[in-house]
Amino acid sequence: METCVIRRLTADGLYPVDYRADSLAEAALYEPREGVYTITNTFDTYSVLKFDAHLDRLEDSAARQGIPLKLDRARLRKALRQMIAEAPFGGQADPPGDVRFRVTVPAASPDALILSIEPFHPLRADFIAHGIRCVTIPGSARVNPAAKTTEWMHDRKQIEANLPPGIYTGLLLSEKGEILEGLSSNFYAVMEGELRTAVEGVLPGISQQIVFEVAPLVLPINPTPVTVSDLPRIAEAFITSSSRGVVPVVEIDGIGIGDGLPGVKTMAIRYEYIRWMQAHLEPL
């Protein structure tokens, strides 16, 4: 049974590609280095969260890379619904269940999108209950961070492959030692009663938009990054991404964050994030 379905969407419709893959990660190996993409997941099979924001950022990323792109959003949504309906995931299940999907725009053929879907598996419960461990990566700030490029999708694979055992993700640093973002996430720290996060030199996250809406219910936001020298003074930390939501961080570079457990304010923001998400789901 297929575990990843990949199609090319052109003005004439959906067509198979000339390769197979067992996951989005494997499918990415076949995608060009020159291009842009977005990735997210469905809820209740055919619902999505802030999908137009994803497409806005996709068009913005394309413009930043000099790729001419104007999405036919209705046609794209219809194609994704068709792929989900026809996906062989879940055996006899009808509907087939939630999927994680990527929309890729190759620079060489921006009118032929690559659509890839796989079954969506929620984040492991123990990562929420006990938190994750991270390491910082000096000299890793991206050249064009505001664009979600396939080049970075390929480059980060090597970084991920070299992460130490037990480390969930790496955190990118500026030349000044500022903690900017994760390899595929935004990063936040609670310090001195404020929520600190970088807004310059990072990819503007879709999940970050939600955090900016709900976090003020818990504590004020200070849109400046913390630095590696701040690590002993950080009370709490977390990362966010569209497919994972709010994920607590309990250790960075071997330094325990707070008491080494998911922080109270982090979990309060996670609660508000989930409430906001449930209230704003929309049909694909």
C-alpha positions in Angstrom: 0.0 0.0 0.0 1.3 3.4 -0.9 2.4 5.6 2.0 3.0 8.7 0.0 1.1 10.0 -3.0 2.8 12.5 -5.4 1.2 14.3 -8.3 2.1 17.1 -10.6 -0.7 19.8 -10.9 -0.7 21.6 -14.3 -3.3 23.7 -16.1 -4.5 20.4 -17.6 -5.0 18.6 -14.3 -3.2 16.1 -12.0 -0.6 13.8 -13.4 1.6 11.1 -11.8 5.3 11.9 -11.3 8.1 9.6 -12.6 9.3 8.5 -9.1 8.0 6.9 -5.9 8.6 7.6 -2.3 7.5 6.3 1.1 7.3 9.6 2.8 7.4 13.4 2.3 11.0 13.3 3.5 12.0 10.8 0.8 9.9 12.6 -1.8 11.9 15.8 -1.1 15.0 14.1 -2.4 13.5 14.1 -5.9 12.5 17.8 -5.8 14.7 20.5 -7.3 17.0 22.6 -5.1 15.6 25.7 -6.9 12.1 26.4 -5.8 9.8 27.2 -2.8 7.3 25.2 -0.9 4.9 25.1 2.0 3.9 22.2 4.2 1.0 21.6 6.7 -1.6 19.0 7.6 -5.4 18.5 7.5 -7.7 18.1 10.5 -10.8 15.9 10.4 -9.7 14.8 6.9 -10.7 17.9 4.9 -10.2 20.8 7.3 -7.2 23.1 7.4 -5.8 25.9 9.5 -4.7 29.3 8.0 -4.3 27.7 4.5 -4.5 31.0 2.7 -1.7 32.3 5.0 0.4 29.4 3.8 -0.4 30.3 0.2 0.3 34.0 0.8 3.7 33.1 2.2 4.3 30.7 -0.7 3.7 33.5 -3.2 5.9 35.8 -1.1 8.7 33.3 -1.0 8.5 32.9 -4.8 8.7 36.6 -5.3 11.7 36.8 -3.1 13.4 34.1 -5.2 12.4 35.8 -8.5 9.9 33.0 -9.4 6.8 34.3 -11.2 3.9 32.7 -9.4 0.2 33.5 -9.1 -1.6 30.5 -7.6 -5.0 29.4 -8.7 -6.1 28.7 -5.2 -9.5 27.1 -6.0 -7.9 24.7 -8.4 -5.1 23.8 -5.9 -7.7 23.2 -3.1 -9.7 21.0 -5.4 -6.7 19.0 -6.4 -5.6 18.4 -2.8 -9.2 17.3 -1.9 -9.1 14.9 -4.8 -5.8 13.4 -3.8 -6.9 13.0 -0.2 -10.2 11.3 -1.4 -8.3 8.9 -3.6 -5.4 8.2 -1.2 -5.0 4.5 -0.3 -4.2 5.4 3.4 -6.2 3.8 6.2 -7.3 0.6 4.3 -11.1 0.6 4.2 -11.4 3.8 6.1 -13.8 6.4 4.6 -12.8 9.1 4.9 -9.1 8.2 4.7 -8.0 10.3 7.7 -5.7 13.3 8.2 -2.8 13.8 5.9 0.4 15.9 5.9 0.9 17.6 2.6 3.5 19.7 0.8 3.0 22.1 -2.1 6.3 22.7 -4.1 6.8 25.3 -6.8 9.9 24.4 -8.9 11.7 27.5 -10.2 12.1 26.0 -13.6 8.4 25.3 -14.0 6.3 27.3 -11.6 3.1 26.4 -13.5 3.6 22.7 -12.6 3.2 22.3 -8.9 4.3 19.2 -7.1 1.8 18.0 -4.6 2.8 15.3 -2.1 0.7 13.8 0.7 1.3 11.2 3.4 -0.7 10.0 6.5 -0.5 12.5 9.3 0.9 11.3 12.6 0.5 13.6 15.6 3.6 14.5 17.7 4.5 11.9 20.2 2.7 12.5 23.5 5.9 12.2 25.6 7.4 15.2 23.7 4.6 17.3 25.1 4.6 15.7 28.6 8.4 15.8 29.1 9.6 18.3 26.5 12.4 18.1 23.9 16.2 18.7 23.9 17.9 21.0 21.4 21.4 22.2 20.5 22.4 25.4 19.0 24.3 25.5 15.6 26.8 28.4 15.3 27.1 30.1 12.0 23.8 28.6 10.8 21.7 31.7 10.0 20.1 31.3 6.6 21.0 33.7 3.8 17.4 34.4 2.7 15.4 33.3 5.8 12.1 35.0 4.8 11.7 32.6 1.9 10.7 29.0 2.4 13.0 27.5 -0.2 13.6 23.9 -1.4 17.3 24.6 -1.2 17.0 24.9 2.6 14.8 21.8 2.6 17.7 19.9 1.1 20.5 21.6 3.1 19.0 21.0 6.5 18.9 17.3 5.9 22.7 17.2 6.4 22.4 19.2 9.6 19.6 16.9 10.9 21.7 13.8 10.1 24.6 15.1 12.3 22.5 16.0 15.4 23.7 14.2 18.6 21.6 11.2 19.8 18.5 12.3 21.8 18.4 15.8 20.3 15.1 16.6 18.7 16.2 19.6 16.6 18.9 22.3 16.1 18.5 26.0 16.7 20.0 28.4 14.2 22.3 31.2 15.6 23.1 34.6 14.2 26.7 35.9 14.2 25.9 37.6 17.5 24.8 34.4 19.1 21.1 35.2 18.9 18.9 32.1 18.9 16.8 32.7 15.7 14.7 29.7 14.9 14.7 25.9 14.6 15.5 23.9 11.5 11.8 23.8 10.7 10.2 25.8 13.5 10.1 29.1 15.3 11.7 29.4 18.7 10.5 31.2 21.9 11.9 31.8 25.4 10.2 33.0 28.5 12.7 35.3 30.4 12.1 38.1 32.9 8.3 37.8 32.6 8.3 38.2 28.8 8.0 36.0 25.8 11.0 36.6 23.6 11.2 35.5 20.0 13.1 36.7 16.9 11.1 38.4 14.1 14.1 39.4 12.0 16.3 36.9 10.3 13.7 34.1 10.5 11.0 32.6 8.4 7.7 34.2 9.5 5.9 31.1 10.8 2.2 30.5 10.3 2.0 29.0 13.8 3.9 32.1 15.0 1.0 34.2 13.8 -1.3 32.2 16.1 1.2 32.5 19.0 1.2 36.3 18.6 -2.6 36.3 18.9 -2.9 34.1 22.0 0.3 34.6 24.0 -0.7 38.1 25.3 -3.4 36.2 27.2 -0.6 34.6 29.2 2.3 37.1 29.2 3.6 40.1 27.1 5.6 39.5 23.9 9.0 41.1 23.3 9.9 40.6 19.6 13.7 40.3 20.2 15.7 37.1 20.4 17.5 35.7 23.4 21.2 34.8 23.1 23.2 31.7 24.0 24.6 33.7 26.9 21.0 34.0 28.2 20.5 30.3 28.5 21.0 30.1 32.3 18.4 32.8 32.8 15.7 31.4 30.6 12.7 30.2 32.6 10.9 28.3 29.8 11.3 27.7 26.1 9.3 26.2 23.2 9.2 25.8 19.5 6.2 25.9 17.1 5.3 24.7 13.6 2.1 24.2 11.7 2.1 20.4 12.1 3.3 20.3 15.7 1.8 23.3 17.4 3.5 24.3 20.6 6.3 21.9 21.8 8.1 22.6 25.1 11.9 22.7 25.2 13.5 21.6 28.4 17.2 21.6 27.5 19.5 23.5 25.2 23.2 22.7 24.7 23.0 20.5 27.8 21.7 23.4 30.0 18.4 22.6 31.7 15.7 25.2 31.0 13.9 26.2 34.2 13.3 23.1 36.3 13.8 20.8 33.4 10.1 20.3 32.8 7.6 21.9 30.4 6.9 25.4 31.8 3.6 26.5 33.2 3.4 29.5 30.8 4.4 27.4 27.8 1.6 24.9 28.6 -0.8 27.8 29.1 0.1 29.2 25.6 -0.3 25.7 24.2 -3.8 25.5 25.7 -4.7 28.8 24.2 -3.2 27.8 20.8 -5.3 24.7 20.7 -8.4 26.6 21.6 -7.7 29.2 18.9 -7.0 26.4 16.4 -10.2 24.5 17.1 -12.2 27.7 16.6 -10.6 28.6 13.3 -10.5 25.4 11.3 -11.9 25.9 7.8 -12.8 23.6 4.9 -10.0 22.8 2.5 
